[in-house]
Amino acid sequence: MEFTYNQKMSIVRLLLDIIRVDGKIDARETFLFEEINNELGLLPEDHFKANEYNTLLSLCVIKAMTPEQKKAFSDMVVRMILADEEVMDNERIAYMDICEFCKIEPVSL
């Protein structure tokens, strides 16, 4: 799936938020995060730049994506939530809120 640089950075920003939402960062999440960064063609230093992105603006970028891009993004978020093999309520709520705001059809977690 093709994404612009701004879309990629917004994806990474929101994935970082998902990783942090349960209050613990698992090694499997870290590994998957790096894998997704590689899939997106981002450099290691882009991770630090993504921290500077605003979550609300990132959500707006995602909301403006094509349906196919939104589906790919949603798949990444679900992969991240499932990475540690434990779905916490706050992860589920965050995912549902992202989907609602961005007009993405959620999957069952």
GIFENFEN-V66820 format. One record per run of one state. SS is the DSSP state (h for helix, s for strand, l for the rest). FROM is the first residue (numbers start at 1). LEN is the number of residues. Records with the same first field share a line. If there is no record, write none. Layout:
BEGIN
SS->FROM-LEN ; FROM-LEN
END
This chain:
BEGIN
l->1-4 ; 22-5 ; 41-3 ; 51-4 ; 64-3 ; 83-6 ; 103-7
h->5-17 ; 27-14 ; 44-7 ; 55-9 ; 67-16 ; 89-14
END
